Amino acid sequence: MSKESMLRDDLLEIVKQIARLQSNPRTWLSWVVYFLARLEEQATLGSPANRESYLEMLSALQEEIRNRMQTGGWH
């Protein structure tokens, strides 16, 4: 099993745990924000370029969310 597959499996388990503990999706916002904040911390541990890459990722994420709202699906 690849590292990516293992990570996906781990993230899926975390998603299931969050949904089990808090069944209302509106409450998941705090977990998404928490997750993004922890990723930002990790990005800033590396080179300053990582901080810029993180901000670019947030911009791309914003576009993905816009697309999701318009099309009803994730790309």
PALO-557597 format. One record per residue (C-alpha): residue number from 0; x, y negated, z; residue in three letters. Coordinates in nm, 3 decimals. Layout:
! residues N
PT  num       xx       yy       zz  residuo
PT  NUM        X        Y        Z      ALA
...
! end
This chain:
! residues 75
PT  num       xx       yy       zz  residuo
PT    0    0.000    0.000    0.000      MET
PT    1    0.136   -0.343   -0.096      SER
PT    2    0.190   -0.624    0.152      LYS
PT    3   -0.087   -0.820   -0.020      GLU
PT    4   -0.331   -0.530    0.019      SER
PT    5   -0.240   -0.494    0.384      MET
PT    6   -0.291   -0.865    0.442      LEU
PT    7   -0.627   -0.857    0.262      ARG
PT    8   -0.734   -0.567    0.482      ASP
PT    9   -0.627   -0.755    0.795      ASP
PT   10   -0.811   -1.069    0.685      LEU
PT   11   -1.122   -0.866    0.605      LEU
PT   12   -1.118   -0.724    0.958      GLU
PT   13   -1.086   -1.074    1.103      ILE
PT   14   -1.377   -1.193    0.886      VAL
PT   15   -1.588   -0.903    1.010      LYS
PT   16   -1.501   -0.984    1.371      GLN
PT   17   -1.595   -1.350    1.330      ILE
PT   18   -1.925   -1.255    1.165      ALA
PT   19   -1.996   -1.001    1.438      ARG
PT   20   -1.925   -1.252    1.717      LEU
PT   21   -2.096   -1.547    1.550      GLN
PT   22   -2.361   -1.437    1.303      SER
PT   23   -2.463   -1.789    1.197      ASN
PT   24   -2.238   -1.901    0.908      PRO
PT   25   -2.271   -2.266    1.015      ARG
PT   26   -2.057   -2.181    1.318      THR
PT   27   -1.775   -2.049    1.101      TRP
PT   28   -1.655   -2.397    1.010      LEU
PT   29   -1.449   -2.424    1.325      SER
PT   30   -1.275   -2.096    1.240      TRP
PT   31   -1.201   -2.207    0.885      VAL
PT   32   -1.057   -2.536    1.015      VAL
PT   33   -0.855   -2.347    1.277      TYR
PT   34   -0.717   -2.113    1.008      PHE
PT   35   -0.620   -2.403    0.781      LEU
PT   36   -0.454   -2.586    1.070      ALA
PT   37   -0.244   -2.279    1.155      ARG
PT   38   -0.144   -2.245    0.789      LEU
PT   39   -0.042   -2.611    0.787      GLU
PT   40    0.175   -2.552    1.095      GLU
PT   41    0.348   -2.267    0.916      GLN
PT   42    0.397   -2.476    0.602      ALA
PT   43    0.564   -2.754    0.798      THR
PT   44    0.813   -2.511    0.954      LEU
PT   45    0.980   -2.477    0.616      GLY
PT   46    1.115   -2.745    0.388      SER
PT   47    0.944   -3.083    0.342      PRO
PT   48    0.841   -2.962   -0.003      ALA
PT   49    0.622   -2.703    0.168      ASN
PT   50    0.416   -2.981    0.326      ARG
PT   51    0.352   -3.129   -0.018      GLU
PT   52    0.267   -2.784   -0.156      SER
PT   53    0.021   -2.735    0.130      TYR
PT   54   -0.153   -3.062    0.045      LEU
PT   55   -0.169   -2.955   -0.320      GLU
PT   56   -0.324   -2.627   -0.208      MET
PT   57   -0.588   -2.819   -0.010      LEU
PT   58   -0.671   -3.018   -0.322      SER
PT   59   -0.704   -2.698   -0.524      ALA
PT   60   -0.921   -2.551   -0.249      LEU
PT   61   -1.145   -2.856   -0.264      GLN
PT   62   -1.188   -2.797   -0.637      GLU
PT   63   -1.265   -2.429   -0.579      GLU
PT   64   -1.533   -2.527   -0.328      ILE
PT   65   -1.683   -2.774   -0.577      ARG
PT   66   -1.688   -2.501   -0.842      ASN
PT   67   -1.849   -2.258   -0.595      ARG
PT   68   -2.122   -2.507   -0.516      MET
PT   69   -2.192   -2.565   -0.886      GLN
PT   70   -2.169   -2.209   -1.017      THR
PT   71   -2.271   -2.004   -0.715      GLY
PT   72   -1.961   -1.784   -0.733      GLY
PT   73   -1.594   -1.777   -0.645      TRP
PT   74   -1.338   -1.768   -0.925      HIS
! end
